[in-house]
Amino acid sequence: MRLLNRSLSLQDMTLMYLTMLATLVVILVASYQAGSSSGVKLPYHIPLDPKGDLQLSWNISYALQELYLELQVRDLHEGLIFGMSDRGELFNADLVVLWNDGHKSYFGDAWSDSTGHVTLDSQQDYQLIEARHTPEGFFLLFKRPFSTCDPRDYVIEEGTVHLIFGLLDKPLTSLEQLNLFLIHSGIQRVLLLRPDSPSISLPNDVRTLEVLAPSITIPEQETTYWCHVYQLPRDIPKNHIVMYESVITPGNEAIVHHMEVFECAPQLETVPQYSGACDSKMKPRNLNYCRHVLAAWAMGAEAFYYPPDAGLPFGGPQSSRFLRLEVHYHNPLLISGRQDSSGIRLYYTPTLRKYDAGIMELGLVYTPIMAIPPREPHFQLTGYCTAKCTQTALPQGGIFIFASQLHTHLAGQGVRTVLVRGGQEVEIVQEDKHFSTHYQIIRTLKKMVNVLPGDVLLTRCTYNTDDRKTVTVGGFGIEEEMCVNYVHYYPRTQLELCKSHVDPGYLQKYFNFINRFQGGDPCDCGQTSVTEQFASLTWDTFSAEVLNSLYNTAPISMHCNQSTAQLFPGDWERQELPQVTAHLQRPPYPCESARSPVARSDSPTEVRPNSRA
């Protein structure tokens, strides 16, 4: 009997042990799915390399102004580098490095100089939280403040962040042996700082429409823009788009870089069926009139939601039956034979919301009158939506901007739209100091901006022309430039475009002055185009500075356009520039307002896998 009781006791103990073990496994799996094993939730994810072997997950603490970042490496050898730089350069970069000296592994805050050589930072601002090996790979969790007040560190701000990364394949006896130009590295662009994800429930009658690429073979080349025409059923009634999200073919997450869905112009009765490269000579010309943005997604972006009271009109007599899907494939490894049916899923409802949402263009008119001289690293152009236009076109309560999409071409380096009221800057609508034409998405604002009649919206773009020829803001070609912010707002008004350019007569005065100053004859303005006049100039520091001064002082021509492309009634020529007498000041970072500096280590951290720092 005692033996039987002992046997039962052992069975009970075994069952209890197995139950506890199963419970522990469930807890660990749940912890892993929610974030890291340390309990830090990491809701944002992006593949860094084209194969997806290196992944980044992160979270944001606005209260502490800190970022939590976790790198997952499928197959780690001797270490890795990860960091940020202004444009994704390997030089003058802010880095975190994991390396092995042949005996031990170390984690440290570092920086690269103008030649790519790496040096350990005297102020260690990256804090290691955890390093662990799992069957899925190696995980490295760490954090850092948005700003460290260290002049060698990158300041993490809202807008595009250029990430650099690379893996080390041999030990380093000292970090100073490392030169970034001698390792295999890559670049990825992402929005690290973003608004909190909304908890919005979709209506019960919501429907979906998937605008997808038709099972194409991704070309065996680094960059491809693929265009596909999608045709809606006839007589589709008016609906409201209330949300959209990406649909990525499994396995292609690291190749599908960004996507957009455009609605064609309603007056186009037919658009030829087309699926092919966007720059092909076979592309139908009508596709150039499919530019009304319905949805835009880029790698790392979350689902996009409209405010509860508004939706984007879709269908009905004022819309087109034709959509254009554009997919950017980034295939630097030249992977061949990869099939793709990626695109965007639209969520729409026939139950119309209180307000129609609208899209308005701000910035500069497409015209060669506005130009950027060659060899200018930081040339700025500004487009205005004037008080006269908003007073004429906006309702008494104004409009609410809830999202925006900044846009330039190759020379664009930064874009900023600011709200001016009574001559004072009162709110930034959107700003991206590290803008890239290769990463353009619709960005939800952290807080809606109320624009009232009589307000001014100022959009300023910064360009870098390096050694290229004069670049004009003249059209849709990639070698020309743009300066645009497509703002998404409600309630929808008839104001579809609020942009400006310098008065043409004052520009001709500039040409006459510069030609005489340089010893030439006054221009024959009636016989020579503006583009030709710019091309004939001998550019030097003086001619560039005078042009900059002209753009910042001369009267402007306003395009205060209705949705019919007609101007609102009024005189819009030779308008005085809006005056801005007070500029917004950036709030101080915690490291700037601290009474005493925070003591930080000047030594790297020894890394012991499967342990917390």
MIZA-910814 format. One record per residue (C-alpha): x, y, z; residue in one letter. Coordinates in Angstrom, 3 decimals, padded with zeros to 6 digits. Example, Ala and Ser with C-alpha at 12.3 -4.5 7.8 and 13.67 -1.06 7.14 Angstrom:
REM residues 2
        X        Y        Z residuo
  012.300 -004.500  007.800       A
  013.670 -001.060  007.140       S
//
This chain:
REM residues 613
        X        Y        Z residuo
  000.000  000.000  000.000       M
  002.798  002.392  000.827       R
  004.406  001.600 -002.513       L
  001.166  002.438 -004.301       L
  000.830  005.719 -002.411       N
  004.427  006.597 -003.262       R
  003.737  005.774 -006.946       S
  000.712  008.036 -006.976       L
  002.735  010.791 -005.376       S
  005.387  010.533 -008.080       L
  002.704  010.669 -010.759       Q
  001.200  013.741 -009.157       D
  004.567  015.406 -009.009       M
  005.232  014.507 -012.639       T
  001.876  015.938 -013.715       L
  002.496  019.092 -011.712       M
  005.938  019.466 -013.288       Y
  004.584  018.986 -016.821       L
  001.754  021.445 -016.145       T
  004.202  024.067 -014.876       M
  006.488  023.452 -017.845       L
  003.600  023.839 -020.305       A
  002.513  027.027 -018.564       T
  006.040  028.383 -018.746       L
  006.226  027.609 -022.477       V
  002.926  029.427 -023.070       V
  004.197  032.445 -021.142       I
  007.465  032.486 -023.083       L
  005.688  032.195 -026.443       V
  003.262  034.964 -025.504       A
  006.154  037.123 -024.363       S
  008.034  036.484 -027.600       Y
  004.974  037.296 -029.714       Q
  004.270  040.535 -027.834       A
  007.836  041.731 -027.929       G
  011.191  040.755 -026.505       S
  011.690  038.292 -023.667       S
  012.473  041.265 -021.432       S
  008.842  042.345 -021.675       G
  009.408  045.339 -023.972       V
  006.650  045.442 -026.592       K
  007.945  046.032 -030.127       L
  004.993  046.705 -032.454       P
  006.910  048.064 -035.457       Y
  008.936  045.873 -037.809       H
  010.937  046.218 -041.009       I
  013.358  043.966 -042.922       P
  016.716  045.653 -043.341       L
  018.358  043.534 -046.027       D
  016.852  042.267 -049.319       P
  016.821  038.646 -048.098       K
  015.175  039.476 -044.795       G
  018.021  037.887 -042.823       D
  018.365  041.041 -040.718       L
  015.206  042.467 -039.148       Q
  014.530  045.560 -037.035       L
  011.724  045.856 -034.483       S
  011.150  048.885 -032.285       W
  008.904  050.882 -030.006       N
  008.697  054.521 -028.957       I
  008.403  056.183 -025.561       S
  007.389  059.805 -026.119       Y
  007.159  060.335 -022.344       A
  010.853  059.450 -021.911       L
  011.832  060.469 -025.474       Q
  013.532  057.120 -026.000       E
  013.548  054.429 -028.650       L
  013.704  050.698 -027.937       Y
  015.321  048.839 -030.832       L
  015.823  045.131 -031.417       E
  017.905  043.565 -034.175       L
  017.252  039.979 -035.215       Q
  020.029  038.267 -037.194       V
  019.272  034.889 -038.725       R
  022.915  033.845 -038.924       D
  025.338  035.943 -036.856       L
  029.084  035.372 -037.332       H
  031.496  037.802 -035.640       E
  029.297  040.852 -035.101       G
  027.272  043.597 -036.743       L
  027.021  047.350 -037.241       I
  023.811  049.366 -037.191       F
  023.399  053.109 -037.319       G
  022.043  056.308 -038.807       M
  023.406  059.053 -041.019       S
  022.003  062.094 -042.812       D
  021.462  060.439 -046.207       R
  022.511  056.854 -045.561       G
  026.231  057.552 -045.981       E
  028.814  055.270 -044.379       L
  030.865  058.285 -043.321       F
  030.010  060.579 -040.391       N
  027.527  057.988 -039.144       A
  026.214  057.356 -035.636       D
  026.693  053.648 -034.914       L
  026.093  050.830 -032.501       V
  028.586  047.979 -032.977       V
  028.628  044.386 -031.765       L
  032.063  042.822 -032.247       W
  034.212  039.908 -031.135       N
  037.921  040.246 -030.278       D
  038.514  036.496 -030.525       G
  037.758  035.890 -026.844       H
  034.843  038.077 -025.799       K
  032.023  040.000 -027.465       S
  031.379  043.696 -026.895       Y
  028.547  046.172 -027.524       F
  029.381  049.833 -027.955       G
  028.306  053.275 -029.170       D
  030.629  054.397 -031.980       A
  030.943  056.765 -034.955       W
  032.591  056.780 -038.350       S
  034.760  059.589 -039.700       D
  034.892  061.049 -043.206       S
  036.884  058.039 -044.436       T
  034.635  055.370 -042.884       G
  036.972  054.474 -040.005       H
  035.143  053.610 -036.791       V
  035.945  054.958 -033.313       T
  034.364  054.110 -029.971       L
  032.384  057.084 -028.692       D
  033.574  058.646 -025.440       S
  029.903  059.006 -024.446       Q
  028.078  055.642 -024.533       Q
  024.430  056.530 -025.203       D
  023.197  053.195 -026.567       Y
  022.184  051.062 -023.585       Q
  022.227  047.285 -023.995       L
  019.155  045.597 -022.500       I
  019.383  041.996 -023.657       E
  021.272  039.643 -025.980       A
  019.968  036.154 -026.640       R
  020.296  033.188 -028.977       H
  017.126  031.393 -030.113       T
  016.326  028.881 -032.864       P
  015.152  031.888 -034.943       E
  018.517  033.617 -034.665       G
  020.364  036.138 -032.522       F
  018.455  039.011 -030.868       F
  020.011  042.242 -029.625       L
  017.787  044.635 -027.673       L
  018.949  048.147 -026.757       F
  017.676  051.690 -026.332       K
  018.782  055.276 -026.836       R
  017.306  058.778 -026.404       P
  015.948  060.735 -029.367       F
  018.722  063.231 -028.721       S
  021.864  062.655 -026.646       T
  023.430  066.136 -026.889       C
  026.511  064.364 -028.183       D
  027.653  066.216 -031.351       P
  028.686  062.899 -032.921       R
  025.226  061.350 -032.445       D
  022.310  061.498 -034.868       Y
  019.201  063.326 -033.618       V
  016.148  061.140 -034.198       I
  013.321  063.362 -035.406       E
  009.969  062.929 -037.115       E
  010.420  062.113 -040.779       G
  012.629  059.789 -042.764       T
  015.570  058.121 -041.022       V
  018.312  056.571 -043.164       H
  019.521  053.381 -041.484       L
  022.797  051.655 -042.344       I
  023.685  048.089 -041.422       F
  026.282  045.396 -042.015       G
  027.587  042.086 -040.696       L
  031.145  041.361 -039.562       L
  032.790  038.154 -040.748       D
  036.024  038.219 -038.731       K
  037.099  039.151 -035.182       P
  038.468  042.616 -034.388       L
  041.242  042.942 -031.829       T
  040.216  046.604 -031.579       S
  037.264  048.554 -032.943       L
  039.656  050.973 -034.692       E
  040.414  048.182 -037.195       Q
  036.920  048.542 -038.621       L
  036.340  050.556 -041.808       N
  032.752  050.617 -043.057       L
  033.846  050.868 -046.680       F
  035.535  047.463 -046.382       L
  032.499  045.461 -045.233       I
  029.303  044.455 -046.989       H
  026.690  047.014 -045.913       S
  023.250  048.248 -046.860       G
  020.781  051.101 -046.386       I
  017.123  051.181 -045.399       Q
  014.748  054.114 -044.936       R
  012.009  054.189 -042.318       V
  009.854  056.399 -040.112       L
  011.053  055.577 -036.614       L
  008.876  058.166 -034.860       L
  005.204  057.830 -035.670       R
  001.828  058.455 -034.019       P
  000.353  055.831 -031.756       D
 -001.699  053.276 -033.688       S
 -005.395  054.162 -033.390       P
 -007.864  051.688 -031.940       S
 -010.598  052.174 -034.519       I
 -013.405  049.720 -035.244       S
 -014.511  049.445 -038.857       L
 -018.234  049.693 -039.743       P
 -020.203  046.450 -039.999       N
 -020.937  046.959 -043.687       D
 -017.299  047.559 -044.684       V
 -016.229  046.005 -047.978       R
 -012.793  045.449 -049.470       T
 -011.224  045.973 -052.862       L
 -007.773  044.604 -053.614       E
 -005.790  046.463 -056.279       V
 -002.998  043.982 -056.966       L
 -000.242  043.374 -059.480       A
 -001.374  040.559 -061.848       P
  001.156  037.864 -060.855       S
  004.120  039.472 -062.558       I
  007.717  038.283 -062.627       T
  009.852  040.841 -060.798       I
  012.510  042.048 -063.263       P
  016.082  040.972 -062.618       E
  017.321  044.520 -061.997       Q
  017.884  046.691 -058.930       E
  015.048  049.199 -059.421       T
  011.711  048.711 -061.153       T
  008.577  050.847 -061.104       Y
  005.709  048.668 -062.313       W
  002.403  050.193 -063.478       C
 -000.868  048.282 -063.708       H
 -004.272  049.630 -064.777       V
 -007.219  048.392 -062.718       Y
 -010.769  048.889 -063.978       Q
 -013.753  049.264 -061.635       L
 -017.262  048.072 -062.499       P
 -019.503  050.559 -064.294       R
 -021.906  052.716 -062.294       D
 -020.315  051.942 -058.923       I
 -022.105  054.220 -056.427       P
 -020.390  056.654 -054.110       K
 -018.690  055.041 -051.119       N
 -016.224  056.209 -048.499       H
 -012.758  054.680 -048.173       I
 -012.166  054.413 -044.419       V
 -008.906  052.419 -044.292       M
 -006.290  050.758 -046.445       Y
 -003.337  048.428 -045.923       E
 -000.650  046.675 -047.917       S
 -000.972  043.191 -049.385       V
  002.520  041.725 -049.850       I
  003.177  038.399 -051.565       T
  004.830  036.149 -048.927       P
  008.579  036.027 -049.445       G
  008.712  039.421 -051.166       N
  008.550  041.561 -048.008       E
  012.138  042.750 -048.458       A
  011.762  043.522 -052.206       I
  008.429  045.396 -052.392       V
  009.652  048.863 -051.403       H
  006.604  051.084 -051.809       H
  003.233  051.207 -053.609       M
  000.650  053.795 -054.593       E
 -002.881  053.675 -056.020       V
 -003.920  056.613 -058.198       F
 -007.354  057.477 -059.558       E
 -007.419  058.593 -063.192       C
 -008.996  061.880 -064.284       A
 -012.831  061.531 -064.379       P
 -013.011  063.004 -067.887       Q
 -011.057  060.063 -069.310       L
 -013.724  057.762 -070.749       E
 -011.239  055.004 -071.542       T
 -007.770  054.083 -070.321       V
 -005.940  051.309 -072.191       P
 -005.211  048.154 -070.223       Q
 -001.524  048.146 -069.323       Y
  000.761  046.194 -067.013       S
  004.453  046.933 -067.407       G
  007.348  049.177 -066.497       A
  006.255  052.731 -065.706       C
  009.105  054.149 -067.789       D
  008.414  051.967 -070.830       S
  007.816  053.642 -074.185       K
  004.825  051.319 -074.519       M
  003.060  052.883 -071.521       K
 -000.145  054.631 -072.678       P
  000.057  058.409 -072.487       R
 -003.288  058.532 -070.679       N
 -001.640  057.063 -067.588       L
 -000.009  060.467 -067.030       N
 -003.513  061.695 -066.111       Y
 -003.882  059.108 -063.335       C
 -002.375  061.151 -060.511       R
 -005.110  061.552 -057.872       H
 -003.724  059.667 -054.851       V
 -006.082  057.189 -053.197       L
 -003.501  055.279 -051.153       A
  000.260  055.243 -050.615       A
  002.301  052.704 -048.657       W
  006.039  052.252 -048.065       A
  008.044  049.551 -046.313       M
  007.511  049.666 -042.563       G
  004.234  051.604 -042.758       A
  001.184  050.501 -040.799       E
 -002.428  050.428 -041.972       A
 -003.854  053.903 -042.697       F
 -007.153  054.943 -041.079       Y
 -009.385  057.903 -041.858       Y
 -010.824  059.932 -038.958       P
 -014.143  058.548 -037.633       P
 -016.166  061.420 -039.134       D
 -014.628  061.376 -042.619       A
 -013.965  059.121 -045.577       G
 -012.392  059.520 -049.000       L
 -015.077  059.536 -051.741       P
 -014.818  056.542 -054.023       F
 -017.161  055.827 -056.914       G
 -020.102  057.882 -058.058       G
 -020.442  060.289 -061.012       P
 -017.499  062.513 -059.993       Q
 -014.918  059.709 -059.942       S
 -013.132  057.577 -062.516       S
 -013.583  053.879 -063.266       R
 -009.833  053.539 -063.782       F
 -007.089  053.174 -061.181       L
 -003.336  052.958 -061.612       R
 -001.298  050.780 -059.256       L
  002.400  051.637 -059.072       E
  004.776  049.240 -057.298       V
  008.438  049.988 -056.645       H
  010.562  046.839 -056.503       Y
  014.024  047.117 -054.935       H
  015.995  044.049 -056.011       N
  019.725  044.773 -055.503       P
  020.584  041.047 -055.341       L
  019.064  040.636 -058.839       L
  016.878  037.745 -057.707       I
  015.337  036.100 -060.769       S
  012.046  034.322 -061.358       G
  010.297  035.814 -058.319       R
  006.527  036.097 -058.836       Q
  004.593  038.941 -057.216       D
  000.960  039.888 -056.733       S
  001.399  042.648 -054.169       S
 -000.808  045.702 -053.943       G
 -003.124  047.624 -051.643       I
 -006.394  046.553 -050.010       R
 -008.971  049.345 -049.762       L
 -011.692  049.198 -047.088       Y
 -014.816  051.142 -048.050       Y
 -018.375  051.514 -046.876       T
 -021.615  052.500 -048.646       P
 -022.761  054.141 -045.399       T
 -021.359  057.606 -045.971       L
 -019.736  059.401 -043.060       R
 -020.492  062.980 -042.036       K
 -017.698  064.522 -044.124       Y
 -016.047  063.863 -047.439       D
 -012.282  063.943 -047.062       A
 -010.319  065.848 -049.680       G
 -006.770  066.141 -050.967       I
 -005.214  069.543 -051.617       M
 -001.905  070.378 -053.295       E
  000.322  072.895 -051.522       L
  003.717  074.200 -052.596       G
  005.083  075.335 -055.947       L
  003.358  075.389 -059.322       V
  004.959  073.122 -061.934       Y
  006.830  075.763 -063.926       T
  010.417  076.397 -065.083       P
  010.111  079.902 -063.632       I
  011.289  078.358 -060.355       M
  014.757  076.838 -060.686       A
  017.661  075.546 -058.605       I
  021.153  076.594 -059.737       P
  023.857  073.929 -060.189       P
  026.335  073.060 -057.420       R
  024.004  074.238 -054.647       E
  024.004  071.916 -051.597       P
  021.191  073.683 -049.672       H
  019.112  075.830 -052.042       F
  015.584  076.575 -050.796       Q
  012.359  077.319 -052.653       L
  009.083  078.246 -050.976       T
  005.499  077.874 -052.156       G
  002.640  079.763 -050.565       Y
 -001.051  079.219 -049.942       C
 -001.942  082.812 -049.108       T
 -004.414  084.333 -046.678       A
 -006.398  085.712 -049.606       K
 -006.872  082.203 -051.032       C
 -007.877  080.549 -047.743       T
 -010.190  083.499 -046.988       Q
 -011.850  082.997 -050.368       T
 -012.091  079.218 -050.457       A
 -012.364  077.787 -046.923       L
 -015.562  077.501 -044.842       P
 -015.997  079.560 -041.696       Q
 -014.843  076.780 -039.382       G
 -011.909  075.985 -041.629       G
 -010.598  072.547 -042.476       I
 -008.787  069.853 -040.466       F
 -005.607  068.383 -041.937       I
 -005.066  064.851 -040.616       F
 -002.363  063.489 -042.954       A
  000.045  064.598 -045.653       S
  002.363  063.264 -048.327       Q
  005.492  065.269 -049.073       L
  006.886  065.072 -052.602       H
  009.994  066.133 -054.504       T
  012.200  064.442 -057.079       H
  015.884  063.480 -056.952       L
  017.356  066.799 -055.763       A
  014.956  067.143 -052.815       G
  016.602  066.906 -049.377       Q
  014.026  068.342 -046.996       G
  010.406  069.557 -046.944       V
  008.536  071.602 -044.350       R
  004.926  072.841 -044.319       T
  004.004  075.259 -041.555       V
  000.773  077.048 -040.614       L
  001.098  080.843 -040.260       V
 -001.594  082.898 -038.508       R
 -001.353  086.643 -038.030       G
  002.245  086.628 -039.288       G
  003.350  084.031 -036.723       Q
  004.193  080.367 -037.230       E
  001.753  078.494 -035.012       V
  002.036  074.842 -036.022       E
  004.129  072.535 -038.164       I
  001.897  070.517 -040.465       V
  004.669  068.157 -041.585       Q
  008.451  068.282 -041.686       E
  011.106  065.911 -042.986       D
  014.697  067.133 -042.693       K
  016.056  063.955 -044.302       H
  013.485  063.535 -047.058       F
  014.093  060.964 -049.784       S
  012.172  060.645 -053.021       T
  012.621  056.885 -052.591       H
  010.478  056.837 -049.444       Y
  007.206  058.698 -049.889       Q
  004.077  057.696 -047.999       I
  000.956  059.327 -046.620       I
  001.790  060.154 -043.015       R
 -000.835  060.516 -040.324       T
 -000.244  063.624 -038.226       L
  000.219  063.267 -034.479       K
 -002.437  065.967 -034.098       K
 -004.909  067.360 -036.627       M
 -004.191  070.914 -037.806       V
 -007.129  073.340 -038.051       N
 -006.629  075.791 -040.949       V
 -008.936  078.817 -040.756       L
 -009.912  081.358 -043.407       P
 -007.143  083.959 -043.559       G
 -004.391  081.524 -042.519       D
 -001.248  080.990 -044.608       V
  000.325  077.617 -045.430       L
  004.012  077.843 -046.303       L
  005.792  074.878 -047.918       T
  009.587  075.083 -048.180       R
  011.802  072.568 -049.980       C
  015.577  072.235 -049.677       T
  017.551  070.924 -052.663       Y
  021.030  069.655 -053.411       N
  022.061  069.916 -057.076       T
  025.721  068.859 -056.600       D
  027.417  069.155 -059.997       D
  024.290  068.805 -062.057       R
  022.945  071.409 -064.456       K
  020.221  073.866 -063.540       T
  017.111  072.031 -062.319       V
  013.691  073.576 -062.931       T
  010.440  072.951 -061.080       V
  008.895  072.342 -064.454       G
  006.967  069.124 -064.560       G
  006.662  065.416 -063.945       F
  010.039  064.239 -065.285       G
  012.346  062.752 -062.668       I
  015.174  065.061 -063.818       E
  012.960  068.067 -063.152       E
  011.850  069.036 -059.674       E
  008.726  069.462 -057.593       M
  007.902  070.938 -054.207       C
  004.521  069.611 -053.123       V
  002.631  068.573 -050.037       N
 -000.561  066.621 -050.731       Y
 -002.534  067.332 -047.560       V
 -005.467  065.118 -046.607       H
 -008.224  067.017 -044.830       Y
 -011.953  067.358 -044.145       Y
 -014.535  068.709 -044.822       P
 -013.829  068.631 -048.550       R
 -013.981  072.003 -050.296       T
 -013.670  073.194 -053.885       Q
 -010.089  074.274 -053.176       L
 -007.935  071.585 -054.798       E
 -004.687  073.446 -055.440       L
 -003.144  076.347 -053.506       C
  000.345  077.013 -054.910       K
  002.508  079.860 -056.117       S
  005.487  080.885 -058.258       H
  007.526  084.059 -058.576       V
  006.082  086.776 -060.805       D
  007.441  086.182 -064.380       P
  008.115  089.879 -064.970       G
  010.461  090.077 -061.990       Y
  012.303  086.993 -063.205       L
  012.956  088.741 -066.546       Q
  014.389  091.687 -064.620       K
  016.745  089.183 -062.988       Y
  017.916  087.856 -066.376       F
  018.512  091.394 -067.671       N
  020.483  092.365 -064.583       F
  022.699  089.244 -064.530       I
  023.378  089.389 -068.282       N
  024.493  093.013 -068.023       R
  026.538  092.323 -064.896       F
  028.337  089.502 -066.692       Q
  029.056  091.718 -069.703       G
  026.397  090.352 -072.032       G
  023.373  091.857 -073.755       D
  019.931  092.094 -072.188       P
  017.878  089.007 -072.920       C
  015.504  088.858 -075.847       D
  012.706  087.720 -073.619       C
  010.097  087.394 -076.308       G
  012.190  084.963 -078.338       Q
  013.877  082.823 -075.695       T
  012.191  080.448 -073.259       S
  012.817  080.661 -069.526       V
  014.546  077.266 -069.626       T
  016.918  078.470 -072.343       E
  017.630  081.669 -070.428       Q
  018.553  079.701 -067.315       F
  020.758  077.392 -069.377       A
  022.642  080.316 -070.937       S
  023.605  081.868 -067.596       L
  027.146  081.660 -066.268       T
  026.465  080.403 -062.783       W
  028.594  081.611 -059.895       D
  028.018  082.426 -056.234       T
  026.736  085.919 -057.061       F
  024.160  084.868 -059.693       S
  022.861  082.119 -057.368       A
  022.570  084.489 -054.385       E
  020.718  087.101 -056.451       V
  018.258  084.462 -057.671       L
  017.708  083.316 -054.101       N
  017.081  086.904 -053.036       S
  014.593  087.374 -055.878       L
  012.611  084.307 -054.846       Y
  012.495  085.522 -051.237       N
  011.369  089.098 -051.942       T
  009.597  089.422 -055.317       A
  005.785  089.306 -055.689       P
  004.195  085.980 -056.541       I
  001.493  084.636 -058.831       S
 -001.074  082.566 -056.912       M
 -002.839  079.496 -058.227       H
 -005.950  079.341 -056.049       C
 -007.684  076.629 -058.060       N
 -011.054  074.959 -057.831       Q
 -011.523  071.244 -058.507       S
 -012.492  072.225 -062.076       T
 -008.903  073.576 -062.451       A
 -010.349  077.089 -062.759       Q
 -009.142  079.902 -060.528       L
 -011.429  081.206 -057.825       F
 -012.695  084.694 -058.727       P
 -010.205  087.399 -057.857       G
 -006.912  089.001 -058.830       D
 -004.102  086.535 -058.178       W
 -001.161  088.159 -059.972       E
  001.665  090.165 -058.357       R
  000.649  089.302 -054.819       Q
  002.925  090.442 -052.022       E
  004.760  087.695 -050.164       L
  003.181  086.721 -046.820       P
  005.244  088.112 -043.963       Q
  006.374  085.844 -041.135       V
  007.517  087.796 -038.082       T
  007.788  084.974 -035.500       A
  009.087  081.448 -035.994       H
  008.370  078.316 -033.988       L
  011.065  077.189 -031.582       Q
  011.758  073.515 -031.049       R
  011.075  072.317 -027.482       P
  014.287  071.323 -025.674       P
  015.272  067.677 -025.431       Y
  015.691  066.228 -021.913       P
  019.476  066.268 -022.280       C
  019.349  070.011 -023.068       E
  017.163  070.968 -020.120       S
  018.830  068.762 -017.506       A
  020.424  070.746 -014.705       R
  023.384  068.415 -014.579       S
  024.653  066.153 -017.339       P
  023.749  062.486 -017.125       V
  026.794  060.351 -016.368       A
  027.293  057.766 -019.102       R
  029.935  055.121 -019.475       S
  032.857  055.667 -021.831       D
  033.538  051.916 -022.166       S
  031.805  049.232 -024.254       P
  029.585  046.618 -022.636       T
  030.683  043.007 -022.550       E
  027.985  040.845 -024.164       V
  027.048  037.512 -022.661       R
  024.330  035.885 -024.791       P
  021.097  034.817 -023.121       N
  021.600  037.334 -020.341       S
  020.277  040.779 -019.608       R
  022.497  043.796 -019.135       A
//
